[in-house]
């Protein structure tokens, strides 16, 4: 059996090493605390654990997947010359920050995303929240993104 | 679940020894005192790419 897995020794190891591209393949997180093991299958998006009751522990850490997807989405909302409205003023992959500009002239918010990765609560799945946020940008919602205050958008 | 089950079996098998993740190679390695029987049992679990280095008794298992 040839395993095409990204391996992590434990949860801490996972948190410190996981990257946006990591979720493009299967992941295996061993755990040296309670002896539980977690397996993330990329194709189905399913997360399995040897102890189901402890699955929430790693679920919150797996929220990084949604966080990375959220960043990818913000990147698509970067300033484009041919569009009158843009949600993100500038998305800088190299420096690891994105910038919102408010309607006030002096209003500029720079958000570093590489130096600081939020710690997500384990009992609050992020996917529905991010999906709702992205839903605001759908064509049928017309001008709704103009009324979203960027600061609220990143407050979760 | 099949993969998870096999990994669990593997963990139980190597439990007495030091298990580590080689981040650069993305491999699981067992540091054990040259136990051929363990090596065979790991292979029996179906891990075809098992390998080992006799010098530092590190067994690359997955």
Backbone of each chain as ProteinMPNN parsed JSONL, in Angstrom:
{"seq_chain_A": "XXXXXXXXXXXXXXXXXXXXXXXXXXXXXXXXXXXXXXXXXXXXXXXXXXXXXXXXXXXXXXXXXXXXXXXXXXXXXXXXXXXXXXXXXXXXXXXXXXXXXXXXXXXXXXXXXXXXXXXXXXXXXXXXXXXXXXXXXXXXXXXXXXXXXXXXXXXX", "coords_chain_A": {"N_chain_A": [[0.852, -1.198, 0.0], [0.828, 1.985, -1.078], [1.108, 4.965, 0.457], [-0.222, 8.078, -0.045], [0.197, 10.531, 1.624], [0.134, 13.445, 3.7], [2.09, 13.804, 6.48], [1.737, 14.259, 9.974], [3.0, 14.595, 13.205], [1.615, 15.183, 15.586], [-1.093, 17.171, 16.979], [-0.11, 19.757, 17.482], [2.093, 19.84, 15.834], [0.796, 19.666, 13.422], [-0.66, 22.101, 13.394], [1.424, 23.956, 13.313], [2.722, 23.391, 10.929], [0.957, 23.136, 8.798], [-0.166, 24.174, 5.574], [-1.659, 26.286, 3.004], [-1.685, 24.697, 0.617], [-1.6, 22.167, 1.641], [-4.029, 20.924, 2.022], [-4.698, 19.86, -0.343], [-4.167, 17.259, -0.594], [-4.41, 13.986, 1.014], [-4.426, 13.908, 4.592], [-2.681, 12.962, 7.532], [-2.853, 12.888, 10.943], [-1.144, 12.073, 13.661], [-1.506, 11.433, 17.13], [-0.002, 12.161, 20.14], [-0.994, 12.48, 22.62], [-3.669, 11.547, 23.586], [-3.542, 9.324, 22.139], [-5.007, 9.235, 19.875], [-5.814, 9.201, 16.379], [-6.011, 11.026, 13.375], [-7.572, 11.333, 10.252], [-7.686, 12.875, 7.214], [-9.515, 12.951, 4.357], [-8.942, 14.062, 1.263], [-10.415, 13.99, -1.159], [-13.112, 13.43, -0.526], [-13.455, 15.152, 1.522], [-13.854, 14.293, 4.024], [-13.406, 13.807, 7.518], [-11.853, 11.579, 9.559], [-11.597, 9.855, 12.674], [-9.901, 7.943, 15.15], [-11.081, 7.982, 17.543], [-14.184, 9.004, 17.773], [-15.396, 10.836, 19.531], [-13.496, 12.656, 20.109], [-13.158, 14.071, 17.866], [-13.857, 16.699, 17.425], [-11.849, 18.208, 18.519], [-9.721, 18.249, 16.738], [-11.103, 19.169, 14.609], [-11.485, 21.909, 14.894], [-8.957, 22.794, 14.462], [-8.644, 21.986, 11.899], [-10.097, 23.926, 10.756], [-8.478, 25.704, 9.647], [-8.325, 25.088, 7.009], [-10.679, 26.205, 5.925], [-10.095, 28.813, 6.517], [-7.845, 29.325, 4.876], [-9.081, 28.982, 2.428], [-10.824, 31.087, 2.534], [-9.05, 33.245, 2.424], [-8.104, 32.847, -0.159], [-10.405, 33.449, -1.519], [-10.744, 36.182, -0.878], [-8.601, 37.135, -2.24], [-9.451, 36.939, -4.843], [-11.08, 39.064, -4.932], [-9.607, 41.269, -5.235], [-8.431, 44.512, -6.261], [-9.38, 45.351, -9.493], [-8.731, 46.7, -12.646], [-10.742, 46.973, -14.58], [-13.111, 47.004, -13.246], [-15.578, 48.808, -11.495], [-16.132, 48.587, -8.779], [-14.439, 47.337, -5.985], [-13.706, 44.992, -3.491], [-11.495, 44.337, -1.923], [-8.737, 46.333, -1.484], [-6.035, 45.92, -1.939], [-4.268, 42.949, -2.363], [-1.68, 41.325, -1.047], [0.333, 38.833, -1.642], [3.012, 38.242, -1.305], [4.02, 39.828, 0.828], [2.237, 39.011, 2.656], [-0.255, 40.204, 3.424], [-3.418, 41.956, 3.352], [-5.295, 44.741, 2.148], [-7.837, 46.879, 3.13], [-9.807, 49.581, 2.026], [-11.589, 52.207, 3.322], [-14.568, 54.253, 2.897], [-13.943, 56.674, 3.936], [-11.39, 59.059, 3.581], [-9.017, 58.8, 5.0], [-9.266, 56.291, 5.857], [-7.904, 53.263, 6.158], [-7.18, 49.936, 6.237], [-4.918, 47.6, 7.143], [-4.337, 44.205, 6.957], [-2.498, 41.729, 8.315], [-1.912, 38.418, 7.293], [-0.3, 36.239, 7.319], [1.517, 36.28, 9.385], [-0.08, 36.109, 11.567], [-2.245, 33.745, 12.431], [-5.526, 33.1, 13.095], [-6.849, 31.65, 16.134], [-9.214, 29.27, 16.158], [-12.443, 28.687, 17.544], [-13.404, 25.545, 18.824], [-16.02, 24.668, 18.795], [-17.464, 25.898, 16.878], [-18.281, 25.726, 13.714], [-16.669, 26.921, 10.825], [-17.236, 26.915, 8.135], [-20.039, 27.362, 7.306], [-20.285, 30.077, 7.922], [-18.339, 31.341, 6.373], [-19.288, 30.574, 3.865], [-21.679, 31.952, 3.814], [-20.766, 34.552, 3.803], [-19.382, 34.602, 1.355], [-21.539, 34.229, -0.272], [-22.718, 36.686, -0.392], [-21.511, 37.931, -2.449], [-22.491, 36.97, -4.754], [-24.007, 37.139, -7.993], [-26.775, 37.734, -7.986], [-27.089, 39.123, -5.682], [-26.302, 41.65, -6.105], [-25.439, 44.788, -5.146], [-24.688, 44.23, -2.575], [-22.112, 43.566, -1.342], [-20.949, 46.084, -1.113], [-21.95, 47.129, 1.153], [-20.978, 45.741, 3.212], [-19.068, 45.909, 6.005], [-15.697, 45.875, 6.032], [-14.223, 45.417, 8.409], [-15.951, 44.048, 10.062], [-16.191, 41.762, 8.647], [-13.866, 40.339, 9.038], [-13.915, 39.78, 11.65], [-14.758, 37.441, 12.78]], "CA_chain_A": [[0.0, 0.0, 0.0], [1.579, 3.235, -1.152], [0.293, 6.014, 1.049], [0.064, 9.432, -0.495], [-0.32, 11.294, 2.759], [0.996, 14.378, 4.412], [2.142, 13.263, 7.837], [1.984, 15.152, 11.109], [3.186, 13.77, 14.399], [0.534, 15.449, 16.534], [-1.891, 18.353, 16.646], [0.747, 20.95, 17.486], [2.884, 19.722, 14.621], [-0.131, 19.988, 12.338], [-0.962, 23.533, 13.43], [2.592, 24.763, 12.96], [3.249, 23.098, 9.588], [-0.04, 23.06, 7.718], [-0.144, 25.297, 4.64], [-2.845, 26.24, 2.13], [-1.628, 23.587, -0.33], [-1.636, 20.882, 2.34], [-5.351, 20.326, 1.931], [-4.901, 19.299, -1.68], [-3.979, 15.81, -0.503], [-4.864, 13.407, 2.271], [-3.599, 14.26, 5.744], [-2.735, 12.062, 8.684], [-2.338, 13.502, 12.159], [-1.034, 11.162, 14.799], [-1.619, 12.197, 18.364], [0.737, 11.506, 21.208], [-1.623, 12.76, 23.911], [-4.656, 10.516, 23.921], [-3.339, 8.187, 21.264], [-5.947, 9.262, 18.761], [-5.265, 9.487, 15.067], [-6.999, 11.678, 12.53], [-7.298, 11.146, 8.829], [-8.491, 13.763, 6.375], [-9.52, 12.503, 2.969], [-9.11, 15.261, 0.444], [-11.427, 13.831, -2.209], [-14.459, 13.528, 0.034], [-13.489, 16.201, 2.55], [-14.243, 13.664, 5.294], [-12.417, 13.727, 8.58], [-12.085, 10.401, 10.391], [-10.762, 9.787, 13.871], [-10.011, 6.655, 15.823], [-12.011, 8.221, 18.635], [-15.101, 10.026, 17.254], [-15.754, 11.889, 20.493], [-12.448, 13.67, 20.133], [-12.985, 14.619, 16.529], [-14.011, 18.154, 17.469], [-10.579, 18.833, 18.88], [-8.954, 18.499, 15.527], [-11.959, 19.889, 13.665], [-11.234, 23.342, 14.999], [-7.667, 23.062, 13.832], [-8.86, 21.823, 10.47], [-10.718, 25.148, 10.272], [-7.483, 26.413, 8.848], [-8.668, 24.866, 5.599], [-11.637, 27.243, 5.56], [-9.373, 30.092, 6.612], [-7.046, 29.465, 3.666], [-10.014, 29.168, 1.311], [-11.326, 32.449, 2.692], [-8.009, 34.128, 1.898], [-8.117, 32.704, -1.613], [-11.564, 34.188, -2.017], [-10.443, 37.619, -0.795], [-7.644, 37.425, -3.305], [-10.207, 37.123, -6.089], [-11.795, 40.342, -4.838], [-8.593, 42.321, -5.307], [-8.695, 45.616, -7.183], [-9.153, 45.102, -10.926], [-8.893, 47.981, -13.346], [-11.948, 47.055, -15.396], [-14.315, 46.945, -12.426], [-15.702, 50.032, -10.699], [-16.142, 48.286, -7.347], [-13.573, 46.26, -5.517], [-13.863, 44.803, -2.046], [-10.149, 44.403, -1.335], [-7.959, 47.342, -2.195], [-4.792, 45.311, -2.411], [-3.946, 41.669, -1.735], [-0.241, 41.148, -1.261], [0.738, 37.475, -1.261], [4.426, 38.224, -0.927], [4.174, 40.374, 2.18], [1.268, 38.361, 3.532], [-1.241, 41.135, 3.98], [-4.357, 42.564, 2.415], [-5.646, 46.086, 2.593], [-9.164, 47.413, 2.845], [-9.88, 51.036, 2.084], [-12.965, 52.594, 3.608], [-15.006, 55.434, 2.152], [-13.242, 57.844, 4.475], [-10.104, 59.188, 2.906], [-7.914, 58.313, 5.836], [-9.587, 54.941, 6.312], [-7.145, 52.21, 5.494], [-6.953, 48.855, 7.196], [-3.992, 46.591, 6.639], [-4.506, 42.979, 7.745], [-1.493, 40.686, 8.047], [-2.556, 37.103, 7.431], [0.662, 35.153, 7.422], [2.156, 36.333, 10.701], [-1.069, 35.835, 12.6], [-3.354, 32.876, 12.03], [-6.438, 33.069, 14.251], [-7.189, 30.389, 16.81], [-10.65, 29.149, 16.02], [-13.137, 27.93, 18.583], [-13.691, 24.195, 18.343], [-17.446, 24.352, 18.743], [-18.126, 26.77, 15.908], [-17.794, 25.458, 12.363], [-16.477, 28.16, 10.076], [-17.668, 26.823, 6.746], [-21.294, 28.068, 7.018], [-20.085, 31.529, 8.02], [-17.612, 31.758, 5.181], [-20.176, 30.399, 2.715], [-22.639, 33.06, 3.852], [-20.02, 35.744, 3.391], [-19.133, 34.525, -0.083], [-22.841, 34.329, -0.921], [-23.039, 38.1, -0.589], [-20.851, 38.393, -3.674], [-23.113, 36.362, -5.925], [-24.562, 38.116, -8.934], [-28.128, 38.151, -7.637], [-27.074, 40.022, -4.524], [-25.969, 42.951, -6.676], [-24.513, 45.721, -4.484], [-24.556, 43.9, -1.152], [-20.749, 43.678, -0.787], [-20.6, 47.478, -0.81], [-22.446, 47.482, 2.481], [-20.302, 44.925, 4.223], [-17.923, 46.615, 6.575], [-14.598, 44.898, 6.065], [-13.779, 45.079, 9.748], [-16.852, 43.025, 10.579], [-15.969, 40.542, 7.873], [-12.722, 39.579, 9.551], [-14.017, 39.745, 13.097], [-15.132, 36.096, 13.23]], "C_chain_A": [[0.886, 1.245, 0.0], [0.692, 4.356, -0.625], [0.731, 7.38, 0.541], [-0.527, 10.398, 0.528], [0.663, 12.376, 3.168], [0.939, 13.993, 5.88], [2.44, 14.337, 8.869], [2.03, 14.301, 12.374], [2.058, 13.952, 15.406], [-0.174, 16.747, 16.15], [-1.039, 19.617, 16.559], [1.591, 20.998, 16.207], [2.036, 20.098, 13.396], [-0.363, 21.502, 12.254], [0.224, 24.361, 12.942], [3.034, 24.548, 11.507], [2.231, 23.169, 8.452], [-0.018, 24.35, 6.884], [-1.378, 25.21, 3.739], [-2.845, 25.031, 1.192], [-1.742, 22.221, 0.323], [-2.965, 20.165, 2.136], [-5.67, 19.794, 0.537], [-4.575, 17.807, -1.71], [-4.44, 15.3, 0.862], [-3.885, 13.749, 3.395], [-3.758, 13.21, 6.838], [-2.094, 12.765, 9.871], [-2.32, 12.452, 13.252], [-1.166, 12.013, 16.055], [-0.895, 11.459, 19.47], [0.126, 11.761, 22.582], [-2.574, 11.624, 24.305], [-4.516, 9.289, 23.029], [-4.3, 8.15, 20.093], [-5.241, 9.65, 17.468], [-6.371, 10.051, 14.19], [-6.58, 11.551, 11.074], [-8.252, 12.016, 8.025], [-8.373, 13.302, 4.933], [-9.896, 13.665, 2.066], [-10.287, 15.146, -0.531], [-12.85, 14.015, -1.677], [-14.586, 14.673, 1.042], [-13.82, 15.641, 3.925], [-13.074, 13.613, 6.262], [-12.755, 12.537, 9.47], [-11.149, 10.447, 11.586], [-10.942, 8.426, 14.505], [-10.932, 6.771, 17.032], [-12.963, 9.348, 18.22], [-15.383, 11.163, 18.238], [-14.697, 12.978, 20.557], [-12.261, 14.37, 18.773], [-13.067, 16.15, 16.515], [-12.69, 18.856, 17.77], [-9.794, 19.199, 17.631], [-9.79, 19.261, 14.503], [-11.669, 21.374, 13.685], [-9.916, 23.696, 14.33], [-7.768, 22.907, 12.318], [-9.553, 23.061, 9.884], [-9.741, 26.009, 9.503], [-7.769, 26.246, 7.361], [-9.622, 25.967, 5.122], [-10.972, 28.621, 5.567], [-8.558, 30.336, 5.343], [-7.956, 29.699, 2.446], [-10.584, 30.585, 1.325], [-10.32, 33.464, 2.133], [-7.963, 34.068, 0.376], [-9.27, 33.489, -2.221], [-11.299, 35.693, -1.991], [-9.493, 38.042, -1.908], [-8.369, 37.684, -4.633], [-10.949, 38.455, -6.105], [-10.838, 41.532, -4.862], [-8.965, 43.338, -6.4], [-8.378, 45.23, -8.631], [-9.55, 46.348, -11.7], [-10.237, 48.101, -14.069], [-13.241, 47.004, -14.587], [-14.403, 48.19, -11.528], [-15.647, 49.768, -9.184], [-15.162, 47.163, -7.038], [-13.657, 46.2, -3.995], [-12.525, 44.915, -1.331], [-9.321, 45.38, -2.16], [-6.671, 46.75, -2.752], [-4.533, 44.015, -1.637], [-2.498, 41.352, -2.07], [0.198, 39.785, -0.722], [2.158, 37.446, -0.713], [4.633, 38.71, 0.499], [3.197, 39.75, 3.166], [0.322, 39.327, 4.2], [-2.228, 41.559, 2.91], [-4.85, 43.868, 3.018], [-7.071, 46.424, 2.159], [-9.072, 48.935, 2.885], [-11.334, 51.412, 2.313], [-13.316, 53.842, 2.805], [-14.355, 56.708, 2.686], [-11.849, 57.89, 3.838], [-8.961, 58.576, 3.712], [-8.127, 56.85, 6.26], [-8.861, 53.851, 5.538], [-6.824, 51.149, 6.538], [-6.073, 47.787, 6.56], [-4.065, 45.367, 7.542], [-3.408, 41.977, 7.397], [-2.132, 39.317, 8.218], [-1.558, 35.959, 7.547], [1.3, 35.104, 8.814], [1.195, 35.906, 11.811], [-2.193, 34.986, 12.03], [-4.271, 32.726, 13.235], [-6.592, 31.681, 14.862], [-8.713, 30.282, 16.81], [-11.246, 28.299, 17.139], [-13.56, 26.582, 18.023], [-15.156, 23.892, 18.164], [-18.196, 25.198, 17.714], [-17.561, 26.516, 14.508], [-17.748, 26.733, 11.529], [-17.095, 28.129, 8.687], [-18.989, 27.559, 6.473], [-21.124, 29.584, 7.025], [-19.374, 32.051, 6.773], [-18.493, 31.638, 3.932], [-21.182, 31.548, 2.636], [-21.978, 34.352, 3.368], [-19.815, 35.745, 1.868], [-20.431, 34.692, -0.88], [-23.234, 35.772, -1.211], [-22.486, 38.617, -1.91], [-21.472, 37.781, -4.928], [-23.863, 37.414, -6.738], [-25.93, 38.643, -8.493], [-28.183, 39.078, -6.422], [-26.551, 41.418, -4.866], [-24.971, 43.76, -5.845], [-24.242, 45.378, -3.017], [-23.13, 44.018, -0.619], [-20.34, 45.106, -0.446], [-20.995, 47.865, 0.604], [-21.843, 46.623, 3.584], [-19.103, 45.701, 4.73], [-16.78, 45.624, 6.707], [-14.189, 44.497, 7.469], [-14.643, 43.996, 10.357], [-16.564, 41.688, 9.899], [-14.83, 39.707, 8.431], [-12.785, 39.405, 11.063], [-14.301, 38.334, 13.628], [-13.996, 35.412, 13.939]], "O_chain_A": [[1.6, 1.514, 0.966], [-0.354, 4.653, -1.202], [1.888, 7.779, 0.677], [-1.587, 10.989, 0.325], [1.874, 12.232, 2.998], [-0.143, 13.87, 6.454], [3.286, 15.208, 8.66], [1.205, 13.41, 12.577], [1.598, 12.983, 16.01], [0.122, 17.342, 15.114], [-1.229, 20.444, 15.666], [1.77, 22.051, 15.594], [2.507, 20.758, 12.471], [-0.272, 22.098, 11.181], [0.044, 25.354, 12.238], [3.656, 25.432, 10.917], [2.604, 23.252, 7.282], [0.128, 25.452, 7.412], [-2.062, 24.186, 3.713], [-3.886, 24.406, 0.99], [-1.957, 21.222, -0.363], [-3.012, 18.936, 2.084], [-6.782, 19.335, 0.277], [-4.7, 17.167, -2.755], [-4.809, 16.078, 1.742], [-2.68, 13.864, 3.176], [-4.836, 12.651, 7.033], [-0.938, 13.183, 9.811], [-3.37, 12.0, 13.71], [-0.943, 13.223, 16.003], [-1.142, 10.277, 19.709], [0.663, 11.313, 23.595], [-2.308, 10.856, 25.229], [-5.279, 8.332, 23.151], [-4.395, 7.14, 19.395], [-4.216, 10.332, 17.473], [-7.518, 9.61, 14.253], [-5.403, 11.65, 10.725], [-9.472, 11.902, 8.147], [-7.284, 13.266, 4.361], [-11.015, 14.176, 2.106], [-11.056, 16.092, -0.702], [-13.68, 14.674, -2.304], [-15.691, 15.105, 1.37], [-14.04, 16.392, 4.876], [-11.923, 13.404, 5.878], [-13.83, 12.496, 10.068], [-10.054, 11.005, 11.517], [-12.012, 7.824, 14.41], [-11.495, 5.777, 17.49], [-12.598, 10.521, 18.303], [-15.584, 12.309, 17.834], [-14.969, 14.092, 21.006], [-11.329, 15.149, 18.577], [-12.426, 16.808, 15.696], [-12.458, 19.976, 17.315], [-9.277, 20.308, 17.497], [-9.239, 19.926, 13.626], [-11.611, 22.024, 12.642], [-9.776, 24.753, 13.715], [-7.082, 23.591, 11.558], [-9.595, 23.23, 8.666], [-10.135, 26.934, 8.793], [-7.494, 27.137, 6.558], [-9.416, 26.579, 4.074], [-11.26, 29.472, 4.726], [-8.58, 31.439, 4.796], [-7.645, 30.497, 1.562], [-10.796, 31.199, 0.279], [-10.7, 34.419, 1.455], [-7.805, 35.087, -0.296], [-9.142, 34.104, -3.279], [-11.59, 36.397, -2.958], [-9.575, 39.149, -2.439], [-7.959, 38.527, -5.431], [-11.392, 38.918, -7.157], [-11.221, 42.659, -4.547], [-9.715, 43.036, -7.328], [-7.256, 44.836, -8.95], [-10.582, 46.964, -11.432], [-10.803, 49.19, -14.162], [-14.333, 46.966, -15.154], [-13.425, 48.572, -10.885], [-15.181, 50.606, -8.413], [-15.084, 46.168, -7.759], [-13.677, 47.225, -3.313], [-12.433, 45.516, -0.261], [-9.224, 45.259, -3.381], [-6.27, 47.038, -3.88], [-4.575, 43.997, -0.407], [-2.143, 41.138, -3.229], [0.404, 39.608, 0.478], [2.459, 36.712, 0.228], [5.339, 38.076, 1.283], [3.321, 39.943, 4.376], [0.123, 39.272, 5.413], [-1.925, 41.529, 1.717], [-4.822, 44.065, 4.233], [-7.447, 46.276, 0.996], [-8.336, 49.498, 3.696], [-12.214, 50.976, 1.571], [-12.467, 54.413, 2.121], [-14.233, 57.7, 1.966], [-11.229, 56.854, 3.599], [-8.069, 57.925, 3.169], [-7.283, 56.256, 6.93], [-9.192, 53.567, 4.387], [-6.263, 51.447, 7.592], [-6.444, 47.16, 5.569], [-3.878, 45.475, 8.754], [-3.396, 41.433, 6.293], [-2.831, 39.087, 9.205], [-1.944, 34.828, 7.844], [1.582, 34.031, 9.347], [1.613, 35.407, 12.855], [-3.0, 35.467, 11.235], [-3.832, 32.269, 14.29], [-6.476, 30.668, 14.172], [-9.405, 31.114, 17.397], [-10.642, 27.335, 17.609], [-14.019, 26.489, 16.884], [-15.509, 22.952, 17.452], [-19.427, 25.207, 17.691], [-16.496, 27.025, 14.159], [-18.691, 27.525, 11.538], [-17.438, 29.17, 8.124], [-19.066, 28.312, 5.503], [-21.745, 30.289, 6.229], [-19.761, 33.068, 6.198], [-18.449, 32.496, 3.051], [-21.496, 32.049, 1.557], [-22.57, 35.131, 2.62], [-20.043, 36.749, 1.194], [-20.434, 35.216, -1.994], [-23.981, 36.049, -2.149], [-22.951, 39.634, -2.425], [-21.02, 38.051, -6.04], [-24.29, 38.443, -6.214], [-26.213, 39.835, -8.608], [-29.195, 39.732, -6.17], [-26.387, 42.259, -3.982], [-23.78, 43.448, -5.841], [-23.625, 46.168, -2.301], [-22.951, 44.535, 0.483], [-19.483, 45.319, 0.412], [-20.449, 48.805, 1.18], [-22.178, 46.781, 4.758], [-18.231, 46.096, 3.956], [-16.899, 44.634, 7.429], [-13.84, 43.339, 7.697], [-14.151, 43.129, 11.079], [-16.682, 40.625, 10.509], [-14.84, 38.483, 8.301], [-11.828, 38.941, 11.683], [-14.099, 38.073, 14.814], [-14.142, 34.273, 14.381]]}, "seq_chain_B": "XXXXXXXXXXXXXXXXXXXXXXXXXXXXXXXXXXXXXXXXXXXXXXXXXXXXXXXXXXXXXX", "coords_chain_B": {"N_chain_B": [[-11.692, 4.777, 6.065], [-10.307, 2.444, 6.126], [-7.605, 3.034, 5.699], [-7.094, 4.463, 8.018], [-7.517, 2.462, 9.931], [-5.432, 0.707, 9.357], [-3.245, 2.322, 9.917], [-3.596, 2.648, 12.613], [-3.163, 0.054, 13.529], [-0.528, -0.145, 12.819], [0.573, 1.774, 14.537], [0.122, 0.558, 17.006], [1.738, -1.61, 16.735], [4.309, -0.543, 16.703], [4.451, 0.705, 19.081], [6.159, 0.28, 21.397], [8.454, 1.561, 20.647], [10.346, 4.473, 19.517], [8.543, 6.736, 17.7], [8.594, 8.828, 14.917], [8.09, 11.776, 12.878], [9.468, 12.41, 9.825], [9.897, 15.359, 8.55], [10.976, 16.463, 6.222], [11.235, 14.358, 4.403], [8.693, 13.473, 4.528], [7.933, 11.115, 5.899], [7.109, 8.404, 8.089], [8.985, 7.346, 10.785], [10.553, 4.784, 12.59], [12.407, 4.39, 15.436], [14.251, 1.849, 16.349], [15.844, -0.977, 17.868], [17.122, -2.528, 15.565], [15.152, -4.608, 14.764], [14.309, -7.331, 13.016], [11.975, -8.784, 12.929], [9.964, -6.962, 13.511], [10.16, -5.354, 11.29], [9.288, -7.108, 9.303], [6.674, -7.513, 10.138], [5.606, -5.004, 9.818], [5.699, -4.787, 7.064], [3.888, -6.769, 6.488], [1.578, -5.498, 7.137], [1.086, -4.144, 4.932], [2.533, -2.0, 4.0], [4.278, -1.068, 1.478], [6.476, 0.45, 0.83], [8.419, 0.286, 2.755], [11.524, 0.726, 4.373], [14.906, 0.714, 5.547], [17.615, 1.97, 7.535], [20.545, 0.587, 8.443], [22.589, 1.726, 9.868], [21.839, 3.839, 11.636], [19.786, 2.677, 12.929], [17.176, 3.475, 12.201], [14.005, 3.02, 11.099], [12.365, 3.426, 8.222], [9.073, 3.653, 7.686], [6.617, 4.47, 6.546]], "CA_chain_B": [[-11.477, 4.151, 7.385], [-9.342, 1.369, 5.962], [-6.285, 3.616, 5.938], [-7.005, 4.793, 9.441], [-7.39, 1.205, 10.671], [-4.07, 0.199, 9.157], [-2.328, 3.201, 10.641], [-3.764, 2.336, 14.038], [-2.454, -1.215, 13.734], [0.889, 0.17, 12.741], [0.937, 2.471, 15.78], [0.162, -0.431, 18.089], [2.886, -2.477, 16.489], [5.576, 0.126, 17.012], [4.257, 1.451, 20.329], [7.288, 0.263, 22.342], [9.612, 2.263, 20.088], [10.163, 5.897, 19.246], [7.971, 7.01, 16.392], [8.746, 10.243, 14.597], [7.783, 12.199, 11.518], [10.537, 13.097, 9.108], [9.137, 16.367, 7.806], [11.559, 16.699, 4.902], [10.884, 13.217, 3.537], [7.292, 13.123, 4.743], [7.863, 9.694, 6.231], [7.068, 8.001, 9.495], [10.167, 6.55, 11.054], [10.601, 4.135, 13.899], [13.759, 4.147, 15.92], [14.182, 0.593, 17.101], [17.13, -1.672, 17.81], [17.289, -3.526, 14.514], [14.295, -5.803, 14.942], [13.815, -7.827, 11.736], [10.59, -9.25, 13.038], [9.121, -5.769, 13.408], [10.202, -4.944, 9.885], [8.413, -8.024, 8.562], [5.273, -7.273, 10.524], [5.197, -3.746, 9.178], [5.448, -5.13, 5.666], [2.654, -7.557, 6.431], [0.451, -4.561, 7.215], [0.836, -3.668, 3.574], [3.297, -0.814, 3.659], [5.24, -1.596, 0.513], [7.664, 1.267, 0.672], [9.242, 0.216, 3.954], [12.96, 0.729, 4.125], [15.564, 1.01, 6.808], [19.04, 2.226, 7.516], [21.141, -0.179, 9.525], [23.558, 2.514, 10.624], [21.269, 4.572, 12.775], [18.617, 1.892, 13.313], [15.917, 4.166, 11.95], [13.226, 2.262, 10.124], [11.394, 4.242, 7.513], [7.955, 2.72, 7.549], [5.551, 4.955, 5.673]], "C_chain_B": [[-10.446, 3.036, 7.315], [-7.924, 1.88, 6.238], [-6.086, 3.891, 7.417], [-6.799, 3.534, 10.284], [-5.965, 0.657, 10.559], [-3.042, 1.032, 9.917], [-2.387, 2.893, 12.137], [-3.028, 1.034, 14.387], [-0.952, -0.987, 13.749], [1.37, 0.834, 14.037], [1.064, 1.488, 16.95], [1.401, -1.305, 17.975], [4.198, -1.838, 16.941], [5.522, 0.888, 18.336], [5.46, 1.41, 21.28], [8.473, 1.119, 21.881], [9.303, 3.741, 19.827], [9.692, 6.098, 17.814], [8.131, 8.501, 16.102], [8.371, 10.503, 13.144], [9.005, 12.897, 10.949], [9.857, 14.088, 8.164], [9.661, 16.549, 6.383], [11.165, 15.591, 3.921], [9.407, 12.887, 3.553], [7.143, 11.619, 4.954], [7.701, 9.514, 7.735], [8.255, 7.087, 9.738], [10.112, 5.992, 12.469], [12.052, 3.91, 14.272], [13.711, 2.933, 16.855], [15.495, -0.167, 16.92], [17.128, -2.853, 16.84], [16.437, -4.787, 14.672], [13.732, -6.31, 13.612], [12.366, -8.276, 11.789], [9.61, -8.08, 12.879], [9.025, -5.322, 11.953], [9.256, -5.815, 9.053], [6.944, -7.761, 8.867], [4.731, -5.989, 9.904], [4.876, -3.995, 7.707], [4.146, -5.896, 5.511], [1.412, -6.665, 6.528], [0.157, -3.953, 5.839], [1.583, -2.411, 3.193], [4.473, -1.222, 2.771], [6.547, -0.816, 0.463], [8.523, 1.301, 1.945], [10.719, 0.12, 3.582], [13.621, 0.979, 5.476], [17.034, 1.295, 6.574], [19.655, 1.516, 8.711], [22.063, 0.637, 10.406], [22.955, 3.184, 11.85], [19.986, 3.918, 13.288], [17.312, 2.681, 13.25], [15.202, 3.435, 10.832], [12.192, 3.179, 9.495], [10.21, 3.351, 7.151], [6.868, 3.188, 6.6], [6.066, 6.193, 4.941]], "O_chain_B": [[-9.792, 2.718, 8.308], [-7.145, 1.225, 6.93], [-5.038, 3.588, 7.988], [-6.011, 3.532, 11.229], [-5.378, 0.206, 11.542], [-2.091, 0.498, 10.487], [-1.368, 2.88, 12.827], [-2.358, 0.942, 15.416], [-0.217, -1.546, 14.563], [2.432, 0.501, 14.563], [1.984, 1.576, 17.764], [2.021, -1.683, 18.969], [5.076, -2.506, 17.488], [6.446, 1.629, 18.667], [5.756, 2.422, 21.916], [9.395, 1.367, 22.658], [8.157, 4.183, 19.909], [10.348, 5.69, 16.856], [7.833, 9.336, 16.955], [8.337, 9.599, 12.309], [9.511, 13.859, 11.527], [9.316, 13.711, 7.125], [8.884, 16.763, 5.451], [10.812, 15.852, 2.771], [8.916, 12.129, 2.716], [6.351, 10.949, 4.292], [8.103, 10.361, 8.533], [8.494, 6.155, 8.971], [9.678, 6.659, 13.408], [12.822, 3.316, 13.517], [13.205, 2.995, 17.976], [16.174, 0.0, 15.907], [17.133, -4.015, 17.247], [16.962, -5.899, 14.707], [12.748, -5.751, 13.127], [11.627, -8.159, 10.811], [8.582, -8.19, 12.212], [7.956, -4.963, 11.46], [8.519, -5.312, 8.205], [6.091, -7.783, 7.98], [3.565, -5.903, 9.521], [3.896, -3.471, 7.179], [3.403, -5.709, 4.548], [0.334, -7.033, 6.061], [-0.885, -3.335, 5.624], [1.292, -1.813, 2.158], [5.516, -1.661, 3.254], [7.592, -1.356, 0.1], [9.267, 2.255, 2.168], [11.086, -0.502, 2.585], [12.968, 1.404, 6.429], [17.612, 0.912, 5.557], [19.322, 1.813, 9.858], [22.295, 0.285, 11.562], [23.496, 3.103, 12.953], [19.201, 4.546, 13.999], [16.458, 2.569, 14.13], [15.748, 3.258, 9.743], [11.266, 3.645, 10.159], [10.356, 2.399, 6.385], [6.257, 2.369, 5.915], [5.34, 6.784, 4.142]]}, "name": "protein", "num_of_chains": 2, "seq": "XXXXXXXXXXXXXXXXXXXXXXXXXXXXXXXXXXXXXXXXXXXXXXXXXXXXXXXXXXXXXXXXXXXXXXXXXXXXXXXXXXXXXXXXXXXXXXXXXXXXXXXXXXXXXXXXXXXXXXXXXXXXXXXXXXXXXXXXXXXXXXXXXXXXXXXXXXXXXXXXXXXXXXXXXXXXXXXXXXXXXXXXXXXXXXXXXXXXXXXXXXXXXXXXXXXXXXXXXX"}
